[in-house]
């Protein structure tokens, strides 16, 4: 890594810390610290082991020629889940305000995940047909 990039990163981090400390009350600092530490703990104790376990299972159970497609599907599904999680949890919903979270987000999420995996399956199938046809020609 170039020293200029490292210094730029350190400078930006210090700017953020000074801005946080200078513009936030003690209660805000405690809340920020909880989020920062909690995020690190959730990542290290929950997300990273789950991702590693899924990776091991994919390597063991999925044949090599379709593994990239399954990995892509898992990656897209994870990103979609991360985006959809606030809506799926229902935070912000209140029965007196029907315009807050007015849709069936669970159904929409299920449809989106189904479209992702259907697309992955179609792409894998078409590419395997192309591969078989090119092998027959040669």
C-alpha positions as CSV (number, residue, x, y, z in Angstrom):
1,X,0.0,0.0,0.0
2,X,1.3,3.5,-0.8
3,X,2.0,5.7,2.2
4,X,-0.1,8.5,0.7
5,X,-3.2,6.3,0.7
6,X,-2.6,5.2,4.3
7,X,-2.1,8.8,5.4
8,X,-5.2,9.8,3.6
9,X,-7.2,7.1,5.3
10,X,-5.8,8.0,8.7
11,X,-6.5,11.6,8.1
12,X,-10.1,11.0,7.1
13,X,-10.6,8.7,10.2
14,X,-9.3,11.4,12.5
15,X,-11.5,14.0,10.8
16,X,-14.5,11.8,11.5
17,X,-13.5,11.2,15.1
18,X,-12.9,14.9,15.8
19,X,-16.2,15.7,14.1
20,X,-18.1,13.1,16.1
21,X,-16.6,14.2,19.5
22,X,-17.0,17.9,18.7
23,X,-20.6,17.8,17.7
24,X,-22.1,15.2,19.9
25,X,-23.2,15.0,23.5
26,X,-22.0,12.4,25.9
27,X,-25.1,10.4,25.3
28,X,-24.5,10.5,21.5
29,X,-20.9,9.4,22.0
30,X,-22.0,6.4,24.1
31,X,-24.6,5.5,21.5
32,X,-22.0,5.8,18.7
33,X,-19.6,3.6,20.7
34,X,-22.3,1.0,21.2
35,X,-23.1,0.9,17.5
36,X,-19.4,0.7,16.6
37,X,-18.6,-2.1,19.1
38,X,-21.9,-3.9,18.5
39,X,-21.3,-3.8,14.7
40,X,-17.8,-5.3,15.1
41,X,-19.1,-8.0,17.5
42,X,-22.1,-8.9,15.2
43,X,-19.7,-9.1,12.3
44,X,-17.0,-11.1,14.0
45,X,-19.2,-13.4,16.1
46,X,-22.2,-13.9,13.7
47,X,-21.8,-12.8,10.1
48,X,-18.2,-14.0,9.4
49,X,-18.7,-17.5,10.8
50,X,-22.0,-17.9,8.9
51,X,-20.3,-16.8,5.6
52,X,-17.3,-19.1,6.2
53,X,-19.6,-22.1,7.0
54,X,-21.7,-21.4,3.8
55,X,-18.5,-21.2,1.8
56,X,-17.3,-24.5,3.2
57,X,-20.6,-26.1,2.4
58,X,-20.6,-24.7,-1.2
59,X,-17.1,-26.0,-1.8
60,X,-17.9,-29.5,-0.5
61,X,-21.4,-30.0,-2.0
62,X,-21.6,-27.9,-5.2
63,X,-19.9,-29.3,-8.3
64,X,-17.0,-27.2,-9.6
65,X,-18.6,-26.3,-13.0
66,X,-21.7,-24.7,-11.4
67,X,-20.0,-23.3,-8.2
68,X,-19.4,-19.8,-9.7
69,X,-23.1,-19.5,-10.4
70,X,-24.1,-20.6,-6.9
71,X,-21.5,-18.2,-5.4
72,X,-22.9,-15.3,-7.5
73,X,-26.5,-16.2,-6.4
74,X,-25.5,-16.3,-2.8
75,X,-23.6,-13.0,-3.0
76,X,-26.6,-11.3,-4.7
77,X,-29.0,-12.8,-2.3
78,X,-26.9,-11.6,0.7
79,X,-26.8,-8.0,-0.7
80,X,-30.5,-8.1,-1.4
81,X,-31.2,-9.3,2.1
82,X,-29.0,-6.6,3.6
83,X,-31.0,-4.0,1.7
84,X,-34.4,-5.5,2.5
85,X,-33.8,-6.2,6.2
86,X,-35.0,-2.9,7.5
87,X,-38.3,-3.3,5.6
88,X,-38.7,-7.0,6.5
89,X,-38.2,-6.2,10.2
90,X,-41.2,-3.8,10.1
91,X,-39.5,-1.0,12.0
92,X,-41.2,2.2,11.4
93,X,-44.6,0.6,10.9
94,X,-47.5,2.1,12.9
95,X,-51.2,1.2,12.3
96,X,-52.2,4.9,12.6
97,X,-50.0,5.8,9.6
98,X,-50.9,3.5,6.7
99,X,-48.4,5.2,4.4
100,X,-45.5,3.9,6.6
101,X,-44.4,0.6,5.1
102,X,-47.5,0.2,3.0
103,X,-46.4,-2.9,1.0
104,X,-46.0,-6.6,1.6
105,X,-42.2,-6.6,1.8
106,X,-41.9,-10.2,2.6
107,X,-43.7,-11.2,-0.6
108,X,-41.6,-8.7,-2.6
109,X,-38.4,-10.0,-1.1
110,X,-39.4,-13.6,-1.8
111,X,-40.2,-12.7,-5.4
112,X,-36.9,-10.9,-5.8
113,X,-34.9,-13.8,-4.4
114,X,-36.8,-16.2,-6.7
115,X,-36.0,-14.0,-9.7
116,X,-32.3,-14.0,-8.7
117,X,-32.1,-17.8,-8.5
118,X,-34.2,-18.3,-11.6
119,X,-31.8,-16.0,-13.5
120,X,-28.8,-17.8,-12.1
121,X,-30.3,-21.2,-13.1
122,X,-31.1,-20.0,-16.6
123,X,-27.6,-18.5,-17.1
124,X,-25.9,-21.7,-15.8
125,X,-28.1,-23.9,-18.1
126,X,-27.5,-21.8,-21.2
127,X,-23.7,-21.7,-20.6
128,X,-23.6,-25.4,-20.0
129,X,-25.5,-26.0,-23.3
130,X,-23.0,-23.7,-25.1
131,X,-20.1,-25.5,-23.5
132,X,-21.5,-28.9,-24.6
133,X,-22.1,-27.7,-28.1
134,X,-18.6,-26.3,-28.5
135,X,-17.2,-29.6,-27.1
136,X,-19.3,-31.6,-29.7
137,X,-17.9,-29.4,-32.6
138,X,-14.3,-30.0,-31.7
